């Protein structure tokens, strides 16, 4: 005579426990990132940690390269230029202008002067949509203005890169601004396109980013600023507030290690998530290898903040590995639990 055994044998209990244990590990791993999920600035900190490079390099000399000696790790735009922006450059008549600084001023005047009001709101569209929002309705924050400026500059054949600084330990509270390589003068020149400023010590010779930083650090009495386009608003009506802002950002400078705005815009995962979620779009770009890395200018002043960001990077990779293993364990335990429950067992 056959008698059915206990429908919950010990092996079934073990697999059920494995399901809940792996699920608990998965949830706890994600919860360990909870402090960084509280705001957009903290999400930016996580993103920056994910794309960090060159922990040991800290000298300003590491950033003093030219278009003739671009570092191999720099994501330089090598893909085809979007015809839309070639057309913009042609409409602005950039090829007929005498030098690259005149072209930078023309691009700045176009972006700053096309809309009667500049709203400063973030745009979550592709590169063409961002351009249309800037010139059509005055929307866009510093990152949007920088991306579109870079796109038009590249369409005009101008070498360009972008710098940034933060106020919160290399998180999302900060600023980004492009820098052109003036081919006629053989020097970098900084353009604060969003705040409508250029910087100089000698009249008619706009400073590079590193020159401006050194002038701010040394409290140069010759340092001046002026609008890129006098017809548009400037960042601050009181000049001293502008200087206070730039000096506050001195401890946390870094460079976006790439200018591949067209390659980024064409990437499959970027196009998939564009307009759905900025965070998912950027995560897709990182996964596809088209998101520019971040290279910190590490000094004695910001070494602790830089180290904290590297620890966060390590934390993120540990969480990613644990989550993958926990998810695999969850699926296997669930499968074996299900099979064990369905398999009848009898004894005579």
C-alpha positions in Angstrom: 0.0 0.0 0.0 1.3 3.5 -1.0 0.9 6.4 1.4 1.6 10.0 0.4 4.4 11.6 2.4 4.4 15.0 4.0 3.7 17.5 1.2 6.3 19.9 2.7 9.4 17.7 3.0 12.6 19.2 4.3 14.1 19.9 0.8 11.1 22.0 -0.1 11.4 24.0 3.0 15.1 24.7 2.2 14.3 26.0 -1.3 11.5 28.2 0.1 13.9 29.6 2.6 16.4 30.2 -0.2 13.8 32.2 -2.1 13.2 34.5 0.8 16.8 34.8 1.8 18.0 35.8 -1.7 15.1 38.2 -2.1 16.1 39.8 1.3 19.7 40.1 0.1 18.5 41.7 -3.1 16.3 44.2 -1.3 18.9 45.1 1.3 21.5 45.7 -1.3 19.2 48.1 -3.1 18.3 49.8 0.1 22.0 50.4 0.9 21.8 53.0 -1.9 18.7 54.7 -0.4 20.7 57.9 0.7 21.5 58.4 -3.0 17.9 58.0 -4.2 16.5 61.0 -2.3 17.1 63.7 -4.9 18.2 64.4 -8.5 21.5 65.8 -7.2 22.3 62.5 -5.4 21.4 60.5 -8.5 23.9 62.7 -10.3 26.5 61.8 -7.6 25.9 58.1 -8.3 26.2 58.7 -12.1 29.5 60.6 -11.6 30.8 57.8 -9.5 30.0 55.2 -12.1 32.0 57.0 -14.8 35.0 58.1 -12.8 38.5 57.6 -14.3 42.1 58.1 -13.3 42.0 58.1 -9.5 45.7 58.8 -9.1 46.1 61.7 -11.5 45.5 65.1 -9.8 47.7 67.6 -11.5 46.3 70.5 -13.5 48.8 69.6 -16.2 46.7 66.5 -16.9 44.1 68.8 -18.3 46.4 71.0 -20.3 46.3 69.0 -23.5 45.6 70.4 -27.0 43.5 69.0 -29.9 46.9 67.8 -31.4 47.5 65.6 -28.3 44.0 64.4 -27.2 44.4 61.7 -24.5 43.4 58.2 -25.8 40.8 57.8 -23.1 39.0 61.0 -24.1 35.7 60.2 -25.9 36.3 62.5 -28.9 33.5 62.8 -31.4 34.5 60.7 -34.4 31.1 59.9 -35.8 29.2 61.8 -38.5 28.0 65.3 -37.6 24.2 65.7 -37.5 23.2 67.5 -40.8 20.7 69.5 -38.7 23.5 71.2 -36.9 25.6 71.6 -40.0 22.6 73.5 -41.3 22.5 75.7 -38.2 26.2 76.5 -38.5 25.6 77.4 -42.2 22.7 79.7 -41.3 24.8 81.5 -38.8 27.5 82.1 -41.4 30.2 80.7 -39.1 32.5 79.7 -41.9 32.8 83.4 -43.1 33.8 84.7 -39.7 37.4 85.7 -39.2 38.3 83.4 -36.3 37.0 80.9 -33.8 36.4 83.4 -31.0 34.1 85.3 -33.4 32.3 82.0 -34.1 31.9 81.3 -30.4 30.4 84.7 -29.9 28.0 84.1 -32.8 26.9 80.8 -31.4 26.4 82.4 -28.0 24.4 85.3 -29.4 22.2 82.8 -31.3 21.5 80.7 -28.2 21.1 83.6 -25.8 19.3 86.0 -28.1 16.8 83.8 -30.0 14.2 83.8 -27.2 13.1 87.0 -25.4 13.0 85.1 -22.0 15.5 82.6 -20.7 13.7 80.3 -18.3 16.6 78.1 -17.1 14.5 74.9 -17.0 16.0 71.5 -17.7 15.2 70.0 -21.0 14.7 66.2 -21.3 14.9 65.8 -25.1 17.4 64.7 -27.7 19.9 67.1 -29.1 17.7 68.6 -31.8 14.8 69.0 -29.4 17.0 70.6 -26.9 18.2 73.1 -29.5 14.6 73.9 -30.5 13.6 74.4 -26.9 16.5 76.8 -26.2 16.0 79.0 -29.2 12.2 78.7 -29.4 11.1 79.1 -25.8 14.2 80.0 -23.8 14.2 76.7 -21.8 17.4 74.9 -20.8 19.8 74.8 -18.0 23.6 74.9 -18.2 24.1 71.3 -19.4 21.6 71.8 -22.2 23.2 75.1 -23.3 26.7 73.4 -23.2 25.6 70.4 -25.2 24.0 72.5 -28.0 27.0 74.9 -28.0 29.3 71.9 -28.5 27.1 70.5 -31.2 27.1 73.7 -33.2 30.9 74.3 -32.6 31.7 70.7 -33.8 29.5 71.3 -36.9 31.6 74.4 -37.6 34.8 72.4 -37.3 35.9 73.9 -33.9 37.6 71.8 -31.3 35.7 72.0 -28.0 35.5 70.4 -24.6 33.6 71.0 -21.4 34.5 71.7 -17.7 32.3 71.5 -14.6 32.5 72.2 -10.9 30.2 71.3 -8.0 29.4 72.6 -4.5 28.4 69.3 -2.9 31.2 66.8 -3.2 31.1 66.2 -7.0 27.3 65.8 -6.9 24.6 67.4 -9.0 24.7 70.9 -7.5 27.1 72.7 -9.8 27.8 74.1 -13.2 29.1 73.1 -16.7 30.6 75.3 -19.3 32.3 74.7 -22.7 35.8 75.7 -23.8 36.8 76.2 -27.4 40.2 75.8 -28.9 41.0 79.0 -30.9 42.8 77.6 -33.9 44.0 81.0 -34.9 45.6 81.8 -31.5 46.5 78.3 -30.5 44.9 78.5 -27.1 41.8 77.4 -25.1 39.1 80.0 -24.3 36.3 79.5 -21.8 32.7 80.3 -22.6 30.1 80.4 -19.9 27.3 80.1 -22.4 24.5 79.7 -19.8 25.4 82.7 -17.6 26.4 84.8 -20.6 30.0 85.5 -19.6 33.5 85.7 -20.9 36.6 86.2 -18.8 39.8 88.1 -19.4 42.7 89.9 -17.7 43.9 91.7 -20.9 41.1 93.2 -23.0 40.4 91.2 -26.1 42.1 88.0 -24.8 39.5 85.7 -23.3 40.9 83.3 -20.7 41.0 79.5 -20.7 39.4 77.6 -17.9 42.8 76.9 -16.3 43.8 80.5 -16.6 40.6 81.6 -15.0 41.0 79.1 -12.2 44.5 80.4 -11.5 43.4 84.0 -11.6 40.6 83.2 -9.1 43.0 81.3 -6.8 45.5 84.2 -6.8 42.8 86.9 -6.4 44.1 88.6 -9.5 43.1 92.3 -9.5 43.2 92.3 -13.3 40.4 89.7 -13.7 37.3 91.0 -15.5 34.1 89.5 -17.0 31.9 90.7 -19.7 28.8 89.5 -21.5 29.2 87.1 -24.5 26.0 88.7 -25.9 25.2 92.2 -24.5 21.6 91.8 -25.6 20.8 89.0 -23.2 20.6 88.7 -19.5 23.7 87.8 -17.5 23.8 85.4 -14.7 23.9 88.0 -11.9 23.0 91.7 -12.0 25.5 92.3 -9.2 28.9 91.3 -10.4 30.3 90.4 -7.0 27.7 87.7 -6.7 29.0 86.1 -9.9 32.6 86.1 -8.5 31.4 84.7 -5.2 29.7 81.9 -7.2 32.8 81.0 -9.2 35.1 81.1 -6.2 32.7 78.8 -4.3 33.1 76.2 -7.0 37.0 76.3 -7.1 37.5 73.3 -4.7 35.6 70.8 -6.9 36.6 71.3 -10.6 36.4 68.4 -13.0 36.3 67.8 -16.7 33.8 65.8 -18.8 36.2 63.4 -20.6 34.5 63.5 -23.9 32.6 65.7 -26.5 30.8 62.9 -28.4 27.4 64.6 -28.3 26.3 63.2 -31.7 27.4 59.6 -30.9 25.6 59.8 -27.6 22.5 61.1 -29.3 22.4 58.3 -31.8 23.1 55.4 -29.3 20.3 52.8 -29.3 19.8 52.8 -25.5 19.8 56.6 -25.3 17.1 56.8 -28.0 15.1 54.0 -26.3 14.9 55.9 -23.0 15.1 59.5 -24.2 11.9 61.2 -23.0 11.1 58.4 -20.6 13.6 59.0 -17.9 16.8 61.0 -17.9 18.3 58.6 -15.3 17.5 55.6 -17.5 18.8 57.3 -20.6 22.1 58.1 -18.9 22.3 54.6 -17.5 21.7 53.2 -20.9 24.5 55.5 -22.3 26.9 54.2 -19.6 26.0 50.6 -20.4 26.6 51.3 -24.1 29.9 53.0 -23.5 28.9 56.4 -24.9 28.6 58.4 -21.7 31.7 60.6 -21.2 33.8 59.7 -18.2 34.4 62.2 -15.4 38.0 63.2 -14.6 38.4 65.0 -11.2 41.0 67.7 -10.6 42.1 66.3 -7.3 43.8 68.6 -4.9 44.6 68.6 -1.2 41.5 70.7 -0.6 39.1 68.2 -2.2 40.9 64.9 -1.7 38.4 63.7 0.9 35.4 64.4 -1.4 37.2 62.7 -4.3 38.0 59.6 -2.1 34.3 59.5 -1.0 33.2 59.4 -4.6 35.6 56.6 -5.4 34.3 54.7 -2.3 30.8 55.2 -3.7 32.0 53.8 -7.1 33.3 50.7 -5.3 30.0 50.5 -3.3 28.0 50.6 -6.6 30.0 47.8 -8.2 29.7 45.7 -5.0 25.9 46.3 -5.0 25.7 45.4 -8.7 27.5 42.1 -8.2 25.6 41.2 -5.1 22.3 42.0 -6.8 23.2 39.8 -9.8 24.2 36.9 -7.6 21.1 37.3 -5.4 18.8 37.5 -8.4 20.3 34.3 -9.9 19.9 32.6 -6.5 16.3 33.8 -6.3 15.4 32.4 -9.7 17.1 29.0 -9.0 15.5 28.7 -5.5 12.1 29.6 -6.9 12.5 27.0 -9.7 13.6 24.2 -7.4 10.9 25.1 -4.8 8.2 25.0 -7.5 9.5 21.7 -8.8 9.7 20.2 -5.3 6.1 21.2 -4.5 4.8 19.7 -7.7 6.6 16.4 -7.3 4.5 13.8 -5.3 6.3 11.5 -3.0 5.0 8.1 -1.8 6.0 5.4 0.6 4.7 1.8 0.9 
